[in-house]
Amino acid sequence: MQGWSCPHNINEICQIRNGKPCEPGYPGCILFGKMVFADPEHPSNKAFHEKRRQQRKTPASETETGAKKTDTD
């Protein structure tokens, strides 16, 4: 298991989310959609899996350069 300390959490208040309580992985947090949390209902989990689905739909040649490869490349 890994530990992590957010640099935006000051006294349990998130400096990114305009002074709201720190809720790791919720919308507005830098972790949102970047990792899966143990709680299956966590909002980050849905965003994470949706992002993965989108990446699978995009061919690798497009994701690497941002443009489609052609025969002349």
C-alpha positions as CSV (number, residue, x, y, z in Angstrom):
1,M,0.0,0.0,0.0
2,Q,1.2,3.5,-0.8
3,G,1.0,6.7,1.2
4,W,0.7,10.1,-0.3
5,S,0.4,13.6,1.0
6,C,-1.3,16.3,-1.1
7,P,0.6,19.6,-1.2
8,H,-2.8,21.4,-1.7
9,N,-4.2,20.1,1.6
10,I,-3.6,22.6,4.3
11,N,-5.2,21.8,7.6
12,E,-7.7,19.5,5.8
13,I,-8.8,22.4,3.5
14,C,-8.2,22.0,-0.3
15,Q,-6.5,25.0,-1.8
16,I,-7.5,24.1,-5.3
17,R,-11.2,23.6,-4.5
18,N,-11.7,27.1,-3.2
19,G,-11.4,26.3,0.5
20,K,-13.7,23.2,0.5
21,P,-12.8,20.3,2.8
22,C,-10.1,18.0,1.3
23,E,-11.8,15.0,-0.4
24,P,-9.2,13.1,-2.3
25,G,-10.2,12.1,-5.8
26,Y,-13.4,14.2,-5.9
27,P,-14.1,16.6,-8.9
28,G,-11.6,19.5,-8.7
29,C,-8.9,17.3,-7.1
30,I,-5.7,16.6,-9.0
31,L,-6.4,12.9,-8.4
32,F,-9.9,12.9,-10.0
33,G,-10.1,10.3,-12.7
34,K,-6.4,9.3,-12.4
35,M,-6.8,6.5,-9.9
36,V,-9.2,3.9,-8.6
37,F,-10.3,4.2,-5.0
38,A,-11.4,1.3,-2.7
39,D,-14.9,2.6,-2.4
40,P,-16.7,1.3,-5.6
41,E,-19.1,4.4,-5.5
42,H,-16.2,6.9,-5.5
43,P,-16.7,9.5,-8.3
44,S,-13.1,9.2,-9.4
45,N,-13.6,5.5,-10.3
46,K,-16.3,6.2,-12.9
47,A,-14.1,9.0,-14.4
48,F,-11.0,6.7,-14.4
49,H,-12.9,3.9,-16.2
50,E,-14.5,6.2,-18.7
51,K,-11.0,7.7,-19.5
52,R,-9.7,4.2,-20.1
53,R,-12.6,3.3,-22.4
54,Q,-11.9,6.4,-24.5
55,Q,-8.2,5.6,-24.7
56,R,-9.0,2.1,-26.0
57,K,-11.2,3.6,-28.7
58,T,-8.3,5.8,-29.9
59,P,-5.7,4.1,-32.1
60,A,-2.2,4.2,-30.6
61,S,-0.9,6.1,-33.7
62,E,-3.3,9.0,-32.7
63,T,-2.5,9.1,-29.0
64,E,1.3,9.3,-29.5
65,T,1.4,12.3,-31.7
66,G,-2.1,13.8,-31.5
67,A,-2.6,13.2,-35.2
68,K,-3.3,10.2,-37.4
69,K,-0.3,8.5,-39.0
70,T,-0.2,8.4,-42.8
71,D,1.7,6.2,-45.2
72,T,4.1,9.1,-45.8
73,D,5.1,9.6,-42.2
